Structure formats: C-alpha cells, structure tokens
Amino acid sequence: MTRTYLVTGSASGIGKATVAKLRSDGHRVIGVDLENADIVVDLSTEDGRADLVEQARELSGGAINGVLAVAGVLVSASPSVAVNHFGAVATLEGLRPLLAAADKPRAAVVASRAIIDANDAKLLELIESGDEASALAHADSLAAATDAAGSSVVYITSKLSLARWVRRNAPSDDWGKCGIALNAVAPGVILSPMTIPVLATEEGRATLDKHAPAPFGGPAADPSAVANLLAWLTSSDNLFVTGQIIYIDGGAESIRRPEFI
C-alpha cells in the first residue's frame, strides 16, 4: 500500500538515498531541504520550521504516514545545535498531528555513532532546557576543534541531545501511546563528499579506525545502507519497535563499549 513520507535533508547524502529508496518502493515522498526540494526551508530558523509545517500540511492533504528527520550539519558551532537538535525536534513536534491522522504512523531521526564520545555537559543541559538562544551562544563560545572526520564536541552533543529526546518521548502519550513509533538511527562513517577525502589519506583512515572501527562492511558505508534501515523503521512492517537508538556502524559501537547492553 502506498504511504506518504516526508524526509528532511532530502537533497543529499542519507536523505537523498532515503527518498530514492522510498520512491523505488512505490511511495509518495515530500522532500525538504535548503534547495532542490518540494519544500525549501531553513530548519535553523523559527520561520523555516513554521513554513515546513504549513507547507507539509498543504502538500500532504493533512496526513503523513512517515516523517524522517534526516537533515543535519557537521560543524563545530551553533548551526549544528540549531539544525541537528532544535530543527529536528521542531519537525517532529510540528508534524506529529499529521502523523496522528495517518494509518500506522512512524517517525525516525538520524543521530550518530559519535554520541558515545565525549560531550559538553553545559551545552547538553542548555539544549535540553529548551533555551535555544543560550545553547547557540554557548556552542559558539566553545570554538570546538574538529577531528579528521569532521566531528566535534558541539556536533556530538547536538546528536546526543536528539537521541535522548527520542528515548524520553517515544513511550509518551503523544507518541507511543497513540500508536506512533519513534526511533533513531546512529550511523558510523558514511561515504559522502566530506568523508571520501578523509578516507583518501593515511591520517584520515587512522582517525576513523581509532574512533569508528568497522569490521563489518567498513571502513565506510554507502548512504543506502542507512536509507534501508530508515525505510523499514518507518514502514507498516514495523509493528513493535520504538524508543530505540539503532547503531548502523559496522560494529564500531560494540567494539568501543562491548560491555554495554
């Protein structure tokens, strides 16, 4: 049966691969991005988030079976916080009524394998308090350095806060108790214009192998691998999975903390 999906970050990377997967399966997809999308908005702004909800309501006819908050940025300053956490949460909360109006509604977000790395406690507290202005200011004050893979404490914290938001909200009255599954995926190294140059250097490969060793299918995966998982999580076949952070990283997380269950 044809379902209607909305995918943010649809113009590139995992978002683009997810759109391709869903459309190849015969579903209708509304793409959202800064350009080359059905809905062109900036999710780092309040106006952009409000425009997304309004346009999605019009284009969908009032019901969406699956929402996939994929849009994200990998920078060491406030845009990571604005898009990765606040933009994703605004997408999910704003579109939740459209999910509730649909058959077998499902939602998923993209976190990161990096959420098990060191984060900034103050930034995490500010994000989770909902004080976006203060969180953005603190993120900029950190001037966090990036590693060879482009990750930083600001990026890590923004993805960790998003994953924690999923865990807290998935079983709530607004989500699980009204039949909406809500999950997150945590990708390891994914082939992209950013990671391909890293993989081309000995230093870059060494950094990735240290922080994200991937004995199964590594050192990096095609975006389609994540797209396939997102497609299942938001499909009508997902009958009992919610509130989960699913690592899709070739085994990196299990190597880093084998005792964690």
Secondary structure as UniProt FT lines:
FT   STRAND          4..8
FT   TURN            10..11
FT   HELIX           13..24
FT   TURN            25..26
FT   STRAND          28..33
FT   STRAND          39..40
FT   TURN            43..44
FT   HELIX           46..60
FT   STRAND          66..69
FT   HELIX           78..79
FT   HELIX           80..87
FT   HELIX           88..100
FT   STRAND          106..110
FT   HELIX           113..116
FT   HELIX           121..129
FT   HELIX           132..142
FT   TURN            148..149
FT   HELIX           153..169
FT   TURN            170..171
FT   TURN            173..175
FT   HELIX           176..178
FT   STRAND          181..187
FT   TURN            193..194
FT   HELIX           195..199
FT   HELIX           202..211
FT   TURN            215..217
FT   HELIX           223..233
FT   TURN            236..237
FT   STRAND          245..248
FT   TURN            250..251
FT   HELIX           252..256
FT   TURN            258..259
//
